[in-house]
Amino acid sequence: MPARWAPLKPRVDDTPAVVVAASAVPDWAELPLTPRQKHVLHLLTQGLSNKLIARELGVSVDTVKDHVAAVLKALGVSSRTQAVVAAQRTQR
């Protein structure tokens, strides 16, 4: 190996590895959300940031922001916290 090349080192990331299958998302049949919006809401209930949600879904952070805005509008709430509370209330 040429001297100017350094061997690759595995990247250690301190963010949690989160894998949430779409089938693990609660049904939330009574919520007026698309399946994708329900998946985003589920990830919000797990406390994930937009960046981690984007990584999980394989989309851009801007796309996640659009999904979150759509979830908030559909639920008639103004914050992520209120959306999570609304989701938790439907699970009881």
C-alpha positions in Angstrom: 0.0 0.0 0.0 1.4 3.4 -0.9 2.7 5.5 2.0 0.2 8.3 1.3 -2.8 6.0 1.9 -3.9 5.3 5.4 -5.7 2.1 6.2 -9.5 2.5 6.5 -10.7 2.5 10.1 -14.3 1.7 10.9 -16.3 4.7 11.8 -17.6 4.6 15.4 -20.8 6.5 15.6 -22.3 7.4 19.0 -25.8 7.6 17.7 -28.0 4.6 18.6 -28.7 2.1 15.9 -32.4 2.1 15.4 -34.2 -0.2 13.0 -38.0 -0.1 13.1 -39.8 -2.3 10.6 -42.9 -0.8 9.2 -44.8 -3.8 10.6 -43.7 -2.7 14.2 -45.6 0.6 13.8 -48.8 0.7 15.8 -52.0 0.6 13.7 -53.4 3.9 14.9 -56.4 3.2 12.7 -58.4 6.1 14.2 -55.6 8.6 13.3 -56.0 10.4 9.9 -52.5 9.5 8.8 -51.0 7.7 5.8 -48.9 4.6 6.5 -45.7 6.7 6.0 -46.9 9.4 8.4 -47.7 6.7 11.0 -44.2 5.4 10.6 -42.8 8.9 11.2 -45.0 9.4 14.2 -43.8 6.1 15.6 -40.2 7.2 15.2 -41.2 10.5 16.9 -42.6 8.5 19.9 -39.1 6.9 20.1 -37.5 10.3 20.5 -35.6 10.3 17.3 -34.4 13.6 15.8 -35.2 14.5 12.2 -31.7 13.5 11.2 -32.1 10.0 12.7 -35.6 9.6 11.2 -34.1 10.5 7.8 -31.4 7.9 8.2 -33.9 5.3 9.2 -36.3 6.0 6.3 -33.5 6.6 3.7 -34.8 10.1 2.9 -33.5 13.6 3.3 -33.9 15.7 6.5 -36.1 18.1 4.5 -38.4 15.3 3.5 -38.7 14.3 7.2 -39.5 17.9 8.1 -42.3 17.8 5.5 -43.6 14.5 6.9 -43.5 15.9 10.5 -45.4 19.0 9.4 -48.0 16.9 7.7 -48.4 14.7 10.9 -48.8 17.8 13.0 -51.4 19.3 10.7 -53.4 16.1 10.4 -53.5 15.7 14.2 -54.3 19.4 14.7 -51.3 20.0 17.0 -48.4 22.4 16.9 -45.5 20.5 18.3 -43.8 17.1 18.1 -44.5 16.6 21.8 -48.2 17.2 21.3 -48.2 14.7 18.5 -46.5 12.0 20.7 -49.1 12.6 23.4 -51.9 12.3 20.9 -50.4 9.0 19.7 -50.0 7.7 23.2 -53.6 8.5 24.1 -54.9 6.4 21.2 -52.9 3.4 22.4 -54.7 3.2 25.7 
